[in-house]
């Protein structure tokens, strides 16, 4: 297909109300929207078109979304806990180093 033909096809699919592109980046497969479960014959991925994610077998969109949101929340909490641990460790290390340097300078100045 020439560049012009490719642009024409892309524009036609984008304008058509019942045509969609496969959600996989770079796939380029256009299809007529029907069922919410889409099995792409080109890239072989399966999507839930209702929530635009990979297909979630045996779960409603609401159940899947709630689970995914819960997992994201847990990951964020874990990240925050790790950052707090690192900050606390850094503070403790710097405090110890400060005390050592303070003692060192006091000994030099004779202010024990």
C-alpha positions as CSV (number, residue, x, y, z in Angstrom):
1,X,0.0,0.0,0.0
2,X,1.3,3.5,-0.8
3,X,1.7,6.1,1.8
4,X,-1.4,8.0,0.4
5,X,-3.5,4.8,0.4
6,X,-2.4,4.0,4.0
7,X,-3.4,7.6,5.1
8,X,-6.8,7.2,3.3
9,X,-7.5,3.9,5.0
10,X,-6.5,5.3,8.4
11,X,-8.7,8.3,7.9
12,X,-11.7,6.2,6.8
13,X,-11.3,3.8,9.9
14,X,-11.0,6.8,12.2
15,X,-14.2,8.4,10.8
16,X,-16.3,5.3,10.8
17,X,-18.4,4.9,13.9
18,X,-18.4,1.1,13.9
19,X,-14.7,0.5,13.0
20,X,-11.9,0.3,15.6
21,X,-8.2,-0.3,15.7
22,X,-6.6,-3.1,17.7
23,X,-5.4,-1.6,21.0
24,X,-2.0,-3.2,20.6
25,X,0.5,-0.4,19.7
26,X,1.7,-0.9,16.1
27,X,-0.7,-3.7,15.3
28,X,-2.7,-1.8,12.7
29,X,-5.6,-4.3,12.5
30,X,-9.0,-2.6,12.0
31,X,-12.2,-4.4,12.8
32,X,-16.0,-3.9,13.1
33,X,-17.0,-3.5,16.7
34,X,-19.2,-6.2,17.9
35,X,-18.7,-8.2,21.1
36,X,-16.8,-6.6,24.0
37,X,-14.3,-9.5,23.8
38,X,-11.9,-9.0,20.9
39,X,-9.4,-11.6,19.7
40,X,-7.0,-10.0,17.3
41,X,-6.0,-12.3,14.4
42,X,-3.0,-10.2,13.6
43,X,-1.2,-9.8,16.9
44,X,-3.1,-12.7,18.7
45,X,-3.8,-10.6,21.8
46,X,-7.3,-10.7,23.4
47,X,-8.9,-7.5,24.7
48,X,-11.9,-6.4,26.6
49,X,-13.1,-3.5,24.5
50,X,-15.5,-2.3,27.2
51,X,-12.6,-1.3,29.5
52,X,-9.8,-1.3,26.8
53,X,-7.4,-3.7,28.6
54,X,-6.3,-7.3,28.0
55,X,-9.2,-9.6,28.4
56,X,-10.1,-10.5,32.0
57,X,-11.5,-14.0,32.0
58,X,-14.2,-14.8,34.6
59,X,-14.4,-11.3,35.9
60,X,-16.8,-8.4,35.1
61,X,-15.2,-5.1,34.1
62,X,-16.1,-3.7,37.5
63,X,-14.5,-6.6,39.4
64,X,-11.4,-6.4,37.3
65,X,-11.2,-2.6,37.7
66,X,-11.6,-2.9,41.5
67,X,-8.9,-5.6,41.7
68,X,-6.5,-3.6,39.5
69,X,-7.1,-0.4,41.5
70,X,-6.4,-2.3,44.7
71,X,-3.2,-3.7,43.3
72,X,-2.1,-0.2,42.2
73,X,-2.9,1.1,45.7
74,X,-0.8,-1.6,47.3
75,X,2.1,-0.9,44.9
76,X,1.9,2.8,45.8
77,X,1.9,2.1,49.5
78,X,4.9,-0.3,49.1
79,X,6.8,2.4,47.2
80,X,6.0,5.0,49.8
81,X,7.1,2.6,52.6
82,X,10.4,1.9,50.7
83,X,11.0,5.7,50.3
84,X,10.3,6.3,54.0
85,X,12.7,3.5,55.0
86,X,15.4,4.9,52.7
87,X,14.8,8.5,54.1
88,X,14.9,7.2,57.7
89,X,18.1,5.2,57.1
90,X,19.7,8.2,55.3
91,X,18.8,10.5,58.2
92,X,20.2,8.0,60.8
93,X,23.4,7.6,58.9
94,X,23.9,11.3,58.5
95,X,23.1,11.9,62.2
96,X,25.8,9.4,63.2
97,X,28.3,11.0,60.8
98,X,27.5,14.5,62.1
99,X,28.0,13.3,65.7
100,X,31.4,11.8,64.7
101,X,32.5,15.0,63.0
102,X,31.2,17.1,65.9
103,X,33.3,15.0,68.3
104,X,36.3,15.2,66.0
105,X,36.2,19.1,65.8
106,X,35.6,19.4,69.6
107,X,38.7,17.3,70.2
108,X,40.7,19.5,67.8
109,X,39.5,22.6,69.5
110,X,40.0,21.1,73.0
111,X,36.3,21.4,73.9
112,X,35.7,17.9,75.2
